[in-house]
Amino acid sequence: MSERLLNTVVALGQLVERTGLQEAAILAQARQLIAGLVAHDDWLPDEMAQPHPEYYRQYLLYGDPRDRYSLVSFVWGPGQKTPVHDHTVWGVIGMLRGAETDQPFRRAADGRLTPEGPGKVLRPGDVACVSPSIGDIHQVSNAYDDRVSISIHLYGGNIGRIRRSVYDPQTGASKAFVSGYSNAMTPNLWAAPNAG
């Protein structure tokens, strides 16, 4: 496992301890940590970068033992996208490879969800934030129809266990879901380099 990833996880733990999970402080400082991580494309293990031909994958890279945060690799096959969904916690998204389109939604007076402005395309090195206080409902898609894209997501909780919602934009109706993870085991970040 990469020392770059380990150093980021250690810094995230220190950040959470220092800020006491105050959202504004977390987002500002975690944004810098994730930007530093995705500025280099030499650390993500191949097994955490494998696409699926039919749907995007969500690999847990690190989960805080107290479920205060999780670090996840999202792997998007060509043309894949999420449904419109929320998170219920803060999140920081950094683009590692390829590109993704982030389309925020807002609730109209009649309850429907409508796109809020044009979608924003994230390219390698770009970082964006979500949270219930700054905007939490969106749809994300691979910006490419012919290649894989990978983004790194940091969430203010164990995102694979959090009860969230997907939405029908036409009606605004929500349906609860828990996303889970694509990997059954998480990497040992503290293993000695080249250890069997």
Rosetta blueprint (number, residue, H / E / L):
1 M L
2 S L
3 E H
4 R H
5 L H
6 L H
7 N H
8 T H
9 V H
10 V H
11 A H
12 L H
13 G H
14 Q H
15 L H
16 V H
17 E H
18 R H
19 T H
20 G L
21 L L
22 Q L
23 E H
24 A H
25 A H
26 I H
27 L H
28 A H
29 Q H
30 A H
31 R H
32 Q H
33 L H
34 I H
35 A H
36 G H
37 L H
38 V H
39 A L
40 H L
41 D L
42 D L
43 W L
44 L L
45 P L
46 D H
47 E H
48 M H
49 A L
50 Q L
51 P L
52 H L
53 P L
54 E L
55 Y L
56 Y L
57 R E
58 Q E
59 Y E
60 L E
61 L E
62 Y E
63 G E
64 D L
65 P L
66 R L
67 D L
68 R L
69 Y L
70 S E
71 L E
72 V E
73 S E
74 F E
75 V E
76 W E
77 G L
78 P L
79 G L
80 Q L
81 K E
82 T L
83 P L
84 V E
85 H E
86 D L
87 H L
88 T L
89 V L
90 W L
91 G E
92 V E
93 I E
94 G E
95 M E
96 L E
97 R E
98 G L
99 A L
100 E E
101 T E
102 D E
103 Q E
104 P E
105 F E
106 R E
107 R E
108 A L
109 A L
110 D L
111 G L
112 R L
113 L E
114 T E
115 P E
116 E L
117 G L
118 P L
119 G L
120 K E
121 V E
122 L E
123 R L
124 P L
125 G L
126 D L
127 V E
128 A E
129 C E
130 V E
131 S E
132 P L
133 S L
134 I L
135 G E
136 D L
137 I L
138 H E
139 Q E
140 V E
141 S E
142 N E
143 A L
144 Y L
145 D L
146 D L
147 R L
148 V L
149 S E
150 I E
151 S E
152 I E
153 H E
154 L E
155 Y E
156 G L
157 G L
158 N L
159 I L
160 G L
161 R L
162 I L
163 R L
164 R E
165 S E
166 V E
167 Y E
168 D L
169 P L
170 Q L
171 T L
172 G L
173 A L
174 S E
175 K E
176 A E
177 F E
178 V L
179 S L
180 G L
181 Y L
182 S L
183 N L
184 A L
185 M L
186 T L
187 P L
188 N L
189 L L
190 W L
191 A L
192 A L
193 P L
194 N L
195 A L
196 G L
